[in-house]
Amino acid sequence: MMKTMEQKEVIGGEKLRIYETIFVLDPSLDEHAIQKEIEKVEQLIINHQGRIIKNEKWGMKKFAYPIKKKLQGYYTLVYFEGAGNIPTELERSYELNESCLRYLTVVSEEKGKQPEGEENKEVVKTNASPSE
Amino acid sequence: MMNEFERRKKKTCRFCENRIDVIDYKDERLLRRFITERGKIVPRRISGNCAWHQRRLTLAVKRARHIALLPFTGRIYR
């Protein structure tokens, strides 16, 4: 909790939110390249004063329908906290990245589903209060 | 006519019963129960969901479709 308070001051009153971003990478990339792409996304979040909460690698998953003639892709889900400019920046980098087949960034609304869900709820509340 | 109506078991919203207020677009198994074989979202009059949850569900299904967890269209049998 202390950490989030500090970060809030750094950004200077801008509202912080918890986001979740999911992106699908080209299945033809090798393990090393995949790791590199994931690090790139994480680095972008950190460079914009974001804080990564959790990183889930789903691994190779079959698509429900083919995308660019590919039948599967490497799914990665990243939870992070940060200001509203991060999703915009992420989107730009995803669009430029040819090996990124699909992406989705939404404001996280998971509560109580995961062990750290309770904490998430608190953070969301404290973020919501200053803007009132 | 009235009798027939009365005999029918009243459907209740599954999400209300289980007190689920966040429908996760990543929960593919849950969402699959609310789409037809051809990938359509099951209407409220069939599934019995309340309006509030149906709206949430629709959003979740559409997000899941975008990242290819769910199909836009299913298999077409001829």
Backbone of each chain as ProteinMPNN parsed JSONL, in Angstrom:
{"seq_chain_A": "MMKTMEQKEVIGGEKLRIYETIFVLDPSLDEHAIQKEIEKVEQLIINHQGRIIKNEKWGMKKFAYPIKKKLQGYYTLVYFEGAGNIPTELERSYELNESCLRYLTVVSEEKGKQPEGEENKEVVKTNASPSE", "coords_chain_A": {"N_chain_A": [[0.823, -1.212, 0.0], [1.941, 1.226, 0.778], [3.703, 1.726, -1.243], [2.088, 2.311, -3.438], [1.066, 4.726, -2.678], [3.308, 6.37, -2.744], [3.885, 6.307, -5.463], [1.741, 7.581, -6.513], [2.169, 10.196, -5.817], [4.392, 10.791, -7.316], [3.435, 10.854, -9.909], [1.753, 12.913, -9.753], [-1.016, 13.549, -8.907], [-2.478, 12.412, -10.948], [-4.927, 10.047, -11.919], [-4.675, 6.732, -10.843], [-5.045, 3.459, -12.061], [-5.988, -0.009, -11.975], [-5.052, -2.107, -14.474], [-5.636, -4.673, -16.897], [-3.848, -6.386, -19.273], [-3.878, -8.235, -22.219], [-2.155, -10.178, -24.496], [-1.54, -11.676, -27.677], [0.835, -13.685, -29.098], [2.691, -14.44, -32.061], [2.763, -17.831, -33.059], [4.98, -18.923, -34.277], [7.281, -17.878, -33.244], [10.3, -18.416, -31.38], [11.133, -19.694, -28.085], [12.868, -17.9, -26.846], [12.493, -15.504, -28.242], [9.842, -14.992, -27.644], [9.992, -14.543, -24.907], [11.439, -12.213, -24.972], [9.669, -10.434, -26.181], [7.685, -10.282, -24.246], [9.104, -9.117, -22.172], [9.573, -6.67, -23.315], [7.054, -5.473, -23.345], [6.598, -5.319, -20.594], [8.664, -3.639, -19.859], [7.919, -1.301, -21.106], [5.674, -0.598, -19.635], [6.838, -0.131, -17.142], [8.543, 1.957, -17.762], [6.767, 4.018, -18.06], [6.075, 4.807, -15.517], [4.532, 2.793, -14.422], [3.299, 0.002, -12.477], [3.968, -3.339, -12.231], [1.767, -5.858, -11.402], [1.09, -8.531, -11.621], [1.939, -11.343, -13.612], [0.857, -13.468, -15.981], [1.451, -16.357, -17.713], [-0.138, -17.886, -20.21], [0.57, -19.545, -22.182], [0.817, -21.573, -25.193], [-2.149, -21.546, -26.988], [-5.044, -22.832, -28.526], [-6.79, -21.152, -31.13], [-10.154, -19.906, -31.355], [-10.939, -19.326, -33.815], [-9.269, -18.98, -36.972], [-6.468, -16.712, -37.069], [-4.848, -14.53, -39.114], [-4.222, -16.715, -40.708], [-3.23, -18.439, -38.837], [-3.417, -20.991, -36.363], [-3.051, -21.156, -33.674], [-1.753, -19.494, -30.726], [0.503, -17.592, -28.596], [-0.39, -16.805, -25.432], [-0.346, -14.1, -23.19], [-0.874, -12.612, -20.056], [-1.022, -9.633, -18.328], [-1.159, -7.937, -15.32], [-1.37, -4.654, -14.246], [-0.6, -1.52, -12.609], [-1.313, 1.849, -13.146], [-1.13, 5.096, -14.803], [-3.486, 6.72, -17.026], [-2.28, 7.011, -19.51], [-0.81, 4.833, -20.178], [-2.24, 2.533, -21.332], [-2.742, 3.613, -23.88], [-0.173, 3.955, -24.895], [0.671, 1.317, -24.873], [-1.033, 0.192, -26.746], [-0.144, 1.436, -29.05], [2.416, 0.337, -29.297], [1.779, -2.342, -29.603], [0.466, -2.294, -32.032], [2.519, -1.667, -33.76], [4.04, -3.859, -33.56], [4.729, -6.668, -35.301], [4.556, -9.327, -34.643], [2.59, -9.522, -32.825], [-0.512, -10.756, -32.541], [-3.107, -10.356, -31.508], [-4.58, -8.089, -29.131], [-5.695, -6.9, -25.93], [-6.718, -4.505, -23.714], [-7.993, -3.77, -20.637], [-9.745, -2.097, -17.939], [-9.181, -3.5, -14.869], [-11.53, -5.48, -13.188], [-11.67, -7.457, -11.405], [-12.628, -8.995, -8.455], [-11.993, -10.43, -5.409], [-11.694, -12.882, -6.586], [-9.187, -13.905, -6.914], [-6.444, -14.71, -4.671], [-5.17, -12.303, -4.016], [-7.116, -10.564, -4.453], [-8.581, -9.106, -2.596], [-6.872, -7.133, -1.825], [-6.59, -5.745, -4.179], [-9.088, -4.608, -4.385], [-9.069, -2.731, -2.386], [-7.11, -0.998, -3.286], [-8.275, 0.008, -5.565], [-10.34, 1.416, -4.455], [-9.012, 3.418, -2.973], [-7.903, 4.765, -5.032], [-10.078, 5.79, -6.274], [-11.114, 7.692, -4.614], [-9.742, 10.322, -4.566], [-10.611, 11.671, -6.844], [-13.149, 12.508, -6.529]], "CA_chain_A": [[0.0, 0.0, 0.0], [2.805, 2.407, 0.844], [4.279, 1.898, -2.564], [1.134, 2.973, -4.333], [0.953, 6.112, -2.242], [4.479, 7.072, -3.273], [3.785, 6.433, -6.914], [0.699, 8.544, -6.826], [2.768, 11.53, -5.708], [5.327, 10.978, -8.433], [2.71, 11.186, -11.13], [1.196, 14.232, -9.533], [-2.465, 13.676, -8.876], [-3.215, 11.698, -11.996], [-5.623, 8.887, -11.381], [-4.089, 5.437, -11.15], [-6.018, 2.375, -12.14], [-5.422, -1.328, -12.245], [-5.436, -2.575, -15.799], [-5.118, -5.97, -17.304], [-3.628, -6.411, -20.713], [-3.651, -9.595, -22.703], [-1.712, -10.118, -25.892], [-1.327, -12.974, -28.31], [2.014, -13.614, -29.953], [2.838, -15.371, -33.172], [3.24, -19.143, -32.573], [6.233, -19.355, -34.909], [8.424, -17.361, -32.497], [10.866, -19.395, -30.446], [10.975, -19.356, -26.67], [13.679, -16.727, -26.517], [11.841, -14.334, -28.843], [8.616, -14.754, -26.874], [10.419, -13.937, -23.648], [11.868, -10.862, -25.297], [8.471, -9.618, -26.441], [7.021, -10.063, -22.965], [9.928, -8.14, -21.45], [9.38, -5.382, -23.98], [5.786, -4.923, -22.849], [6.778, -4.983, -19.181], [9.559, -2.49, -19.78], [7.137, -0.133, -21.513], [4.82, -0.228, -18.496], [7.7, 0.422, -16.104], [9.058, 3.256, -18.235], [5.725, 5.037, -17.893], [5.743, 4.853, -14.084], [3.552, 1.775, -14.063], [3.788, -1.029, -11.554], [3.421, -4.632, -12.634], [1.243, -6.577, -10.257], [1.161, -9.969, -11.84], [2.197, -11.721, -14.987], [0.419, -14.85, -16.169], [1.683, -16.876, -19.062], [-1.068, -18.984, -20.513], [1.229, -20.426, -23.125], [0.166, -21.793, -26.481], [-3.569, -21.889, -26.909], [-5.698, -22.886, -29.833], [-7.77, -20.112, -31.364], [-11.509, -20.327, -31.695], [-11.028, -19.129, -35.267], [-7.911, -18.647, -37.402], [-6.057, -15.316, -37.177], [-3.751, -14.461, -40.08], [-3.994, -18.101, -41.138], [-2.609, -19.226, -37.776], [-4.447, -21.685, -35.598], [-2.793, -21.034, -32.251], [-0.911, -18.355, -30.378], [1.037, -17.586, -27.237], [-1.154, -15.819, -24.663], [0.246, -13.583, -21.956], [-1.766, -11.698, -19.362], [-0.255, -8.828, -17.373], [-1.903, -6.986, -14.502], [-0.488, -3.564, -13.828], [-1.24, -0.322, -12.1], [-0.661, 3.007, -13.74], [-1.959, 6.204, -15.264], [-4.283, 6.443, -18.217], [-1.559, 7.082, -20.784], [-0.142, 3.563, -20.466], [-2.946, 1.746, -22.339], [-2.553, 4.218, -25.206], [1.183, 3.629, -25.334], [0.711, -0.123, -25.127], [-1.735, -0.04, -27.996], [0.726, 1.86, -30.141], [3.512, -0.617, -29.487], [1.203, -3.587, -30.131], [0.151, -2.105, -33.45], [3.765, -1.671, -34.519], [4.677, -5.161, -33.413], [4.138, -7.584, -36.278], [4.334, -10.664, -34.081], [1.444, -9.479, -31.913], [-1.699, -11.029, -33.36], [-4.269, -9.726, -30.884], [-4.33, -7.546, -27.791], [-6.871, -6.345, -25.277], [-6.383, -3.881, -22.437], [-9.208, -3.284, -19.977], [-9.635, -1.803, -16.519], [-9.446, -4.748, -14.161], [-12.624, -5.395, -12.222], [-11.725, -8.696, -10.645], [-12.656, -8.797, -7.01], [-12.189, -11.622, -4.587], [-11.551, -14.138, -7.308], [-7.846, -14.383, -6.634], [-6.049, -14.451, -3.298], [-4.822, -10.903, -3.786], [-8.262, -9.781, -4.889], [-8.98, -8.171, -1.55], [-5.961, -5.993, -1.882], [-6.961, -5.006, -5.384], [-10.296, -3.861, -4.109], [-8.672, -1.574, -1.582], [-6.351, -0.073, -4.122], [-9.237, 0.672, -6.446], [-11.087, 2.378, -3.646], [-8.192, 4.585, -2.639], [-7.701, 5.536, -6.25], [-11.311, 6.448, -6.693], [-11.506, 8.778, -3.719], [-9.291, 11.708, -4.803], [-11.245, 12.316, -7.991], [-14.542, 12.856, -6.216]], "C_chain_A": [[0.858, 1.264, 0.0], [3.35, 2.749, -0.54], [3.34, 2.687, -3.477], [0.987, 4.44, -3.956], [2.103, 6.941, -2.82], [4.325, 7.343, -4.755], [2.771, 7.491, -7.3], [1.28, 9.959, -6.806], [3.683, 11.825, -6.89], [4.578, 11.465, -9.665], [1.967, 12.512, -10.97], [-0.304, 14.311, -9.705], [-3.205, 12.963, -9.979], [-3.756, 10.385, -11.464], [-4.952, 7.581, -11.816], [-5.177, 4.385, -11.145], [-5.28, 1.066, -12.297], [-5.964, -1.791, -13.592], [-4.999, -4.009, -15.977], [-4.983, -5.933, -18.816], [-3.281, -7.826, -21.128], [-3.199, -9.466, -24.149], [-1.338, -11.503, -26.399], [-0.179, -12.843, -29.292], [1.99, -14.718, -31.005], [3.388, -16.721, -32.678], [4.571, -19.568, -33.181], [7.472, -18.794, -34.208], [8.988, -18.447, -31.586], [10.789, -18.833, -29.021], [11.678, -18.051, -26.3], [13.009, -15.452, -27.021], [10.571, -13.972, -28.082], [8.954, -14.032, -25.577], [10.801, -12.47, -23.86], [10.667, -9.931, -25.488], [7.751, -9.284, -25.133], [7.779, -9.008, -22.167], [9.741, -6.736, -22.022], [8.12, -4.695, -23.455], [5.949, -4.468, -21.402], [7.628, -3.726, -19.025], [8.816, -1.202, -20.12], [6.26, 0.356, -20.355], [5.667, 0.462, -17.425], [8.213, 1.807, -16.498], [8.039, 4.381, -18.088], [5.208, 5.08, -16.45], [4.642, 3.869, -13.691], [4.165, 0.764, -13.114], [3.137, -2.345, -11.966], [2.997, -5.406, -11.403], [1.441, -8.073, -10.446], [1.31, -10.235, -13.329], [1.821, -13.185, -15.125], [0.705, -15.27, -17.595], [0.751, -18.058, -19.292], [-0.424, -19.989, -21.46], [0.467, -20.552, -24.43], [-1.288, -22.207, -26.271], [-4.143, -21.898, -28.307], [-6.708, -21.76, -29.946], [-9.145, -20.712, -31.631], [-11.765, -20.144, -33.192], [-9.63, -18.712, -35.726], [-7.67, -17.138, -37.48], [-4.815, -15.285, -38.056], [-3.283, -15.865, -40.472], [-3.288, -18.942, -40.077], [-3.691, -19.795, -36.88], [-4.23, -21.603, -34.099], [-1.883, -19.842, -31.991], [-0.476, -18.432, -28.931], [0.388, -16.453, -26.452], [-0.381, -15.393, -23.427], [-0.698, -12.543, -21.365], [-0.935, -10.954, -18.319], [-1.206, -7.893, -16.636], [-0.945, -5.875, -14.113], [-1.301, -2.373, -13.343], [-0.539, 0.878, -12.713], [-1.658, 4.044, -14.192], [-2.579, 5.866, -16.611], [-3.528, 6.491, -19.53], [-0.94, 5.739, -21.154], [-0.909, 2.711, -21.491], [-2.779, 2.293, -23.757], [-1.192, 3.854, -25.771], [1.308, 2.158, -25.695], [0.12, -0.422, -26.493], [-0.844, 0.304, -29.188], [1.82, 0.83, -30.389], [2.99, -1.958, -30.016], [0.966, -3.469, -31.631], [1.409, -2.17, -34.314], [4.412, -3.048, -34.546], [4.001, -6.188, -34.323], [3.819, -8.953, -35.684], [3.191, -10.679, -33.075], [0.164, -9.629, -32.736], [-2.939, -10.327, -32.814], [-3.858, -9.137, -29.544], [-5.632, -7.005, -27.242], [-6.416, -5.764, -23.946], [-7.666, -3.333, -21.834], [-8.891, -2.922, -18.531], [-10.044, -3.069, -15.773], [-10.581, -4.554, -13.173], [-12.755, -6.679, -11.429], [-11.673, -8.409, -9.167], [-12.855, -10.149, -6.339], [-12.008, -12.942, -5.305], [-10.194, -14.764, -7.019], [-7.482, -14.055, -5.186], [-5.744, -12.984, -3.022], [-5.962, -9.975, -4.204], [-8.674, -8.73, -3.868], [-8.142, -6.901, -1.602], [-6.309, -5.093, -3.063], [-8.124, -4.064, -5.114], [-9.945, -2.58, -3.351], [-7.998, -0.517, -2.435], [-7.304, 0.718, -5.008], [-9.982, 1.751, -5.678], [-10.26, 3.635, -3.377], [-7.946, 5.438, -3.879], [-8.929, 6.364, -6.599], [-11.581, 7.699, -5.859], [-10.99, 10.172, -4.121], [-10.048, 12.432, -5.926], [-12.656, 12.815, -7.699], [-14.817, 14.359, -6.261]], "O_chain_A": [[0.549, 2.241, -0.682], [3.437, 3.913, -0.931], [3.756, 3.603, -4.186], [0.805, 5.295, -4.823], [1.905, 8.05, -3.315], [4.593, 8.442, -5.242], [2.934, 8.201, -8.292], [0.947, 10.801, -7.64], [3.742, 12.947, -7.393], [5.029, 12.369, -10.368], [1.601, 13.149, -11.958], [-0.804, 15.053, -10.551], [-4.434, 12.906, -9.961], [-3.116, 9.707, -10.66], [-4.698, 7.361, -13.0], [-6.103, 4.42, -10.335], [-4.115, 1.026, -12.693], [-7.175, -1.854, -13.809], [-4.102, -4.493, -15.287], [-5.888, -5.505, -19.533], [-2.498, -8.515, -20.475], [-3.797, -8.727, -24.931], [-0.886, -12.368, -25.649], [-0.205, -12.009, -30.196], [1.359, -15.763, -30.845], [4.381, -16.746, -31.951], [5.225, -20.473, -32.663], [8.593, -19.184, -34.534], [8.248, -19.293, -31.083], [10.434, -17.676, -28.797], [11.155, -17.225, -25.552], [12.964, -14.445, -26.315], [10.261, -12.795, -27.898], [8.308, -13.056, -25.197], [10.515, -11.61, -23.027], [10.66, -8.794, -25.016], [7.273, -8.166, -24.936], [7.177, -8.12, -21.563], [9.753, -5.746, -21.29], [8.121, -3.499, -23.163], [5.503, -3.385, -21.024], [7.356, -2.87, -18.183], [9.046, -0.156, -19.514], [6.123, 1.557, -20.126], [5.278, 1.492, -16.873], [8.301, 2.709, -15.666], [8.405, 5.553, -18.002], [4.033, 5.359, -16.212], [3.91, 4.102, -12.729], [5.385, 0.681, -12.966], [1.912, -2.45, -12.041], [3.781, -5.587, -10.471], [1.899, -8.778, -9.547], [0.868, -9.457, -14.175], [2.401, -14.045, -14.462], [0.266, -14.634, -18.553], [0.858, -19.094, -18.635], [-0.836, -21.147, -21.523], [-0.413, -19.746, -24.735], [-1.597, -23.098, -25.48], [-3.779, -21.086, -29.157], [-7.403, -21.443, -28.981], [-9.278, -21.855, -32.067], [-12.687, -20.733, -33.755], [-8.876, -18.143, -34.936], [-8.545, -16.381, -37.899], [-3.829, -15.957, -37.754], [-2.085, -16.139, -40.548], [-2.801, -20.033, -40.375], [-4.735, -19.179, -36.663], [-5.127, -21.941, -33.326], [-1.318, -19.259, -32.917], [-1.001, -19.218, -28.142], [0.588, -15.279, -26.765], [0.171, -16.226, -22.707], [-1.249, -11.705, -22.08], [-0.23, -11.573, -17.522], [-1.966, -7.149, -17.257], [0.18, -6.145, -13.692], [-2.492, -2.236, -13.62], [0.689, 0.915, -12.789], [-2.865, 3.902, -13.998], [-2.241, 4.865, -17.243], [-4.052, 6.067, -20.56], [-0.582, 5.522, -22.312], [-0.297, 2.209, -22.434], [-2.687, 1.528, -24.717], [-1.055, 3.498, -26.941], [1.954, 1.792, -26.677], [0.683, -1.176, -27.286], [-0.79, -0.419, -30.184], [2.12, 0.488, -31.533], [3.674, -2.631, -30.786], [1.224, -4.399, -32.396], [1.378, -2.659, -35.444], [5.216, -3.363, -35.423], [2.834, -6.53, -34.126], [2.926, -9.653, -36.161], [2.858, -11.731, -32.53], [-0.194, -8.75, -33.519], [-3.728, -9.769, -33.576], [-2.921, -9.611, -28.901], [-6.556, -6.69, -27.993], [-5.796, -6.46, -23.141], [-8.35, -2.52, -22.456], [-7.898, -3.382, -17.968], [-11.111, -3.632, -16.015], [-10.596, -3.586, -12.413], [-13.805, -6.965, -10.853], [-10.804, -7.685, -8.682], [-13.771, -10.901, -6.672], [-12.151, -14.006, -4.701], [-10.065, -15.982, -6.896], [-8.131, -13.225, -4.551], [-6.021, -12.479, -1.934], [-5.789, -8.76, -4.296], [-9.064, -7.617, -4.22], [-8.631, -5.782, -1.447], [-6.321, -3.866, -2.961], [-8.145, -2.91, -5.543], [-10.459, -1.501, -3.644], [-8.271, 0.679, -2.326], [-7.16, 1.928, -5.18], [-10.221, 2.848, -6.183], [-10.739, 4.759, -3.529], [-7.8, 6.658, -3.797], [-8.837, 7.468, -7.136], [-12.201, 8.65, -6.337], [-11.752, 11.134, -4.023], [-10.111, 13.661, -5.947], [-13.277, 13.47, -8.537], [-15.945, 14.787, -6.019]]}, "seq_chain_B": "MMNEFERRKKKTCRFCENRIDVIDYKDERLLRRFITERGKIVPRRISGNCAWHQRRLTLAVKRARHIALLPFTGRIYR", "coords_chain_B": {"N_chain_B": [[-54.501, -21.609, -20.979], [-53.451, -19.833, -19.09], [-52.985, -21.678, -17.085], [-50.995, -23.253, -18.145], [-48.944, -21.482, -18.169], [-48.533, -21.071, -15.489], [-47.624, -23.535, -14.631], [-45.102, -23.771, -15.63], [-41.693, -23.866, -14.727], [-40.122, -21.335, -12.927], [-37.505, -19.485, -14.3], [-34.356, -18.568, -12.975], [-31.892, -16.039, -12.543], [-28.675, -17.113, -12.982], [-26.361, -15.915, -12.162], [-27.159, -14.066, -10.289], [-28.097, -15.746, -8.302], [-25.77, -17.022, -7.458], [-24.397, -14.897, -6.565], [-22.559, -13.517, -8.234], [-20.808, -10.83, -9.367], [-18.976, -9.92, -11.125], [-18.359, -10.751, -14.333], [-16.091, -12.674, -15.839], [-14.17, -12.196, -18.716], [-12.205, -13.924, -19.353], [-12.863, -16.375, -18.478], [-13.407, -18.976, -19.996], [-14.811, -21.398, -19.943], [-17.099, -20.905, -18.459], [-18.379, -18.975, -20.027], [-18.906, -20.372, -22.332], [-21.135, -21.797, -21.784], [-23.15, -20.071, -22.285], [-23.371, -19.566, -24.939], [-24.572, -20.509, -28.165], [-24.379, -23.491, -30.227], [-23.64, -22.51, -32.63], [-22.314, -20.301, -31.955], [-23.712, -18.082, -31.175], [-24.931, -15.665, -28.801], [-26.795, -16.766, -26.079], [-30.192, -15.955, -25.776], [-31.852, -13.9, -23.331], [-34.392, -14.735, -22.636], [-34.23, -17.444, -22.847], [-31.992, -18.274, -21.316], [-32.567, -17.173, -18.874], [-31.317, -15.189, -17.482], [-30.873, -12.155, -15.59], [-31.461, -8.739, -16.589], [-29.337, -7.032, -16.014], [-27.145, -8.748, -15.559], [-27.092, -10.035, -17.991], [-26.27, -8.063, -19.721], [-23.672, -7.644, -18.795], [-22.637, -10.146, -19.335], [-22.809, -10.252, -22.112], [-20.92, -8.325, -22.831], [-18.632, -9.574, -21.851], [-18.526, -11.891, -23.433], [-18.111, -10.765, -25.931], [-15.628, -9.584, -25.615], [-14.115, -11.862, -25.189], [-14.379, -13.068, -27.643], [-12.928, -11.373, -29.232], [-10.247, -11.838, -28.523], [-10.015, -14.346, -29.458], [-10.852, -16.474, -27.833], [-13.388, -17.365, -27.826], [-15.642, -18.384, -30.43], [-16.768, -16.41, -33.257], [-18.556, -17.387, -35.045], [-20.022, -20.607, -35.157], [-19.605, -24.072, -35.946], [-21.041, -24.994, -39.032], [-23.542, -27.084, -39.891], [-24.335, -29.09, -42.632]], "CA_chain_B": [[-53.336, -20.763, -21.273], [-52.92, -19.355, -17.806], [-52.48, -22.841, -16.361], [-49.727, -23.653, -18.736], [-47.961, -20.498, -17.732], [-48.251, -21.275, -14.065], [-46.927, -24.794, -14.424], [-43.709, -23.647, -16.043], [-40.794, -23.523, -13.628], [-39.57, -20.004, -13.156], [-36.047, -19.468, -14.415], [-33.736, -17.485, -12.222], [-30.58, -15.649, -13.036], [-27.66, -17.927, -12.321], [-25.342, -15.05, -11.56], [-27.749, -13.487, -9.079], [-28.162, -16.795, -7.286], [-24.43, -17.295, -6.927], [-23.798, -13.607, -6.164], [-21.402, -13.174, -9.059], [-21.071, -9.522, -9.967], [-18.023, -9.668, -12.2], [-18.27, -11.865, -15.27], [-14.747, -12.565, -16.39], [-14.101, -12.599, -20.123], [-11.181, -14.953, -19.504], [-13.423, -17.65, -18.016], [-13.978, -19.523, -21.223], [-15.753, -22.491, -19.674], [-18.369, -20.318, -18.027], [-19.019, -18.269, -21.147], [-19.344, -21.358, -23.323], [-22.494, -22.25, -21.443], [-24.126, -19.07, -22.693], [-23.413, -19.374, -26.388], [-25.119, -21.673, -28.844], [-23.417, -24.254, -30.999], [-23.17, -21.676, -33.734], [-21.561, -19.171, -31.423], [-24.553, -16.941, -30.805], [-25.194, -15.495, -27.368], [-28.128, -17.286, -25.747], [-31.029, -14.834, -25.333], [-32.263, -13.848, -21.935], [-35.627, -15.493, -22.404], [-33.871, -18.855, -22.738], [-31.049, -18.525, -20.217], [-33.168, -16.726, -17.625], [-30.484, -14.182, -16.807], [-31.487, -10.842, -15.405], [-30.982, -7.804, -17.606], [-28.04, -6.492, -15.622], [-26.115, -9.746, -15.805], [-27.034, -10.331, -19.426], [-25.432, -7.021, -20.327], [-22.288, -7.959, -18.424], [-22.265, -11.371, -20.04], [-22.619, -9.899, -23.518], [-19.632, -7.645, -22.925], [-17.578, -10.57, -21.627], [-18.454, -12.766, -24.611], [-17.539, -10.01, -27.042], [-14.19, -9.465, -25.355], [-13.513, -13.182, -25.38], [-14.328, -13.317, -29.085], [-11.865, -10.565, -29.825], [-8.955, -12.483, -28.337], [-10.129, -15.699, -30.028], [-11.173, -17.537, -26.881], [-14.691, -17.859, -28.259], [-15.843, -18.147, -31.86], [-17.838, -15.521, -33.706], [-19.536, -18.313, -35.603], [-19.651, -21.984, -34.88], [-19.651, -24.995, -37.082], [-22.322, -25.022, -39.736], [-23.793, -28.442, -40.388], [-25.183, -29.105, -43.823]], "C_chain_B": [[-52.649, -20.322, -19.982], [-52.298, -20.518, -17.03], [-51.097, -23.244, -16.84], [-48.605, -22.738, -18.258], [-47.546, -20.738, -16.285], [-47.404, -22.525, -13.81], [-45.432, -24.666, -14.708], [-42.834, -23.214, -14.86], [-40.157, -22.16, -13.918], [-38.045, -20.061, -13.216], [-35.499, -18.319, -13.579], [-32.343, -17.236, -12.769], [-29.502, -16.385, -12.248], [-26.617, -17.062, -11.608], [-25.859, -14.384, -10.293], [-27.748, -14.507, -7.959], [-26.803, -17.029, -6.64], [-23.686, -16.031, -6.521], [-22.513, -13.301, -6.94], [-21.674, -11.8, -9.652], [-20.075, -9.175, -11.057], [-17.968, -10.907, -13.08], [-16.98, -11.705, -16.042], [-14.718, -13.048, -17.839], [-13.071, -13.698, -20.342], [-11.686, -16.339, -19.124], [-14.173, -18.309, -19.171], [-15.044, -20.572, -20.949], [-17.116, -21.974, -19.251], [-19.106, -19.715, -19.222], [-19.568, -19.241, -22.185], [-20.759, -21.855, -23.046], [-23.551, -21.282, -21.953], [-24.018, -18.709, -24.174], [-23.927, -20.666, -27.021], [-24.018, -22.377, -29.617], [-22.834, -23.424, -32.131], [-22.515, -20.398, -33.246], [-22.394, -17.966, -31.045], [-24.719, -16.863, -29.285], [-26.629, -15.934, -27.093], [-28.993, -16.132, -25.221], [-31.504, -15.002, -23.892], [-33.502, -14.695, -21.661], [-35.348, -16.992, -22.312], [-33.017, -19.094, -21.489], [-31.625, -18.1, -18.868], [-32.343, -15.713, -16.864], [-31.265, -12.888, -16.597], [-30.821, -9.863, -16.374], [-29.582, -7.311, -17.298], [-26.916, -7.469, -15.937], [-25.989, -10.091, -17.285], [-26.159, -9.306, -20.143], [-23.962, -7.282, -20.04], [-21.767, -9.155, -19.222], [-21.948, -11.074, -21.5], [-21.262, -9.246, -23.726], [-18.489, -8.654, -22.804], [-17.414, -11.47, -22.845], [-17.776, -12.029, -25.757], [-16.038, -9.792, -26.861], [-13.489, -10.78, -25.628], [-13.405, -13.516, -26.861], [-13.156, -12.577, -29.71], [-10.497, -11.235, -29.677], [-9.0, -13.977, -28.683], [-10.276, -16.806, -28.989], [-12.504, -18.179, -27.25], [-14.858, -17.563, -29.749], [-16.893, -17.071, -32.124], [-18.96, -16.356, -34.31], [-19.061, -19.724, -35.321], [-19.652, -22.805, -36.144], [-21.034, -24.94, -37.732], [-22.498, -26.415, -40.331], [-24.714, -28.376, -41.602], [-25.583, -30.517, -44.166]], "O_chain_B": [[-51.433, -20.432, -19.826], [-51.244, -20.38, -16.409], [-50.184, -23.529, -16.064], [-47.485, -23.172, -17.987], [-46.376, -20.623, -15.92], [-46.581, -22.56, -12.895], [-44.609, -25.358, -14.109], [-43.192, -22.315, -14.1], [-39.714, -21.893, -15.035], [-37.385, -20.598, -12.326], [-36.099, -17.247, -13.49], [-31.717, -18.108, -13.372], [-29.428, -16.293, -11.022], [-26.07, -17.452, -10.576], [-25.107, -14.161, -9.343], [-27.44, -14.185, -6.812], [-26.702, -17.212, -5.427], [-22.505, -16.075, -6.179], [-21.511, -12.88, -6.362], [-22.662, -11.618, -10.364], [-20.297, -8.243, -11.831], [-17.577, -11.983, -12.628], [-16.791, -10.747, -16.791], [-15.172, -14.148, -18.155], [-13.058, -14.335, -21.395], [-11.038, -17.347, -19.403], [-15.394, -18.206, -19.294], [-16.06, -20.63, -21.641], [-18.151, -22.523, -19.629], [-20.306, -19.926, -19.397], [-20.575, -18.963, -22.837], [-21.478, -22.275, -23.952], [-24.726, -21.639, -22.043], [-24.517, -17.67, -24.605], [-23.741, -21.759, -26.487], [-22.876, -21.92, -29.658], [-21.687, -23.612, -32.536], [-22.198, -19.513, -34.041], [-21.854, -16.938, -30.637], [-24.652, -17.874, -28.586], [-27.559, -15.523, -27.787], [-28.571, -15.41, -24.318], [-31.54, -16.102, -23.341], [-33.639, -15.294, -20.595], [-36.155, -17.733, -21.751], [-33.289, -20.004, -20.706], [-31.211, -18.616, -17.83], [-32.645, -15.411, -15.71], [-32.196, -12.579, -17.34], [-29.746, -10.137, -16.907], [-28.743, -7.185, -18.19], [-25.884, -7.099, -16.497], [-24.9, -10.403, -17.766], [-25.406, -9.644, -21.056], [-23.113, -7.16, -20.923], [-20.635, -9.17, -19.706], [-20.965, -11.567, -22.054], [-20.543, -9.567, -24.673], [-17.511, -8.599, -23.55], [-16.291, -11.777, -23.245], [-16.957, -12.606, -26.473], [-15.276, -9.811, -27.828], [-12.41, -10.815, -26.22], [-12.453, -14.17, -27.286], [-12.481, -13.092, -30.601], [-9.684, -11.2, -30.601], [-8.146, -14.757, -28.261], [-9.874, -17.944, -29.231], [-12.724, -19.368, -27.021], [-14.282, -16.605, -30.265], [-17.792, -16.854, -31.313], [-20.143, -16.076, -34.118], [-17.863, -19.997, -35.256], [-19.695, -22.282, -37.258], [-22.056, -24.852, -37.051], [-21.706, -26.86, -41.161], [-25.736, -27.691, -41.589], [-26.3, -30.736, -45.142]]}, "name": "protein", "num_of_chains": 2, "seq": "MMKTMEQKEVIGGEKLRIYETIFVLDPSLDEHAIQKEIEKVEQLIINHQGRIIKNEKWGMKKFAYPIKKKLQGYYTLVYFEGAGNIPTELERSYELNESCLRYLTVVSEEKGKQPEGEENKEVVKTNASPSEMMNEFERRKKKTCRFCENRIDVIDYKDERLLRRFITERGKIVPRRISGNCAWHQRRLTLAVKRARHIALLPFTGRIYR"}
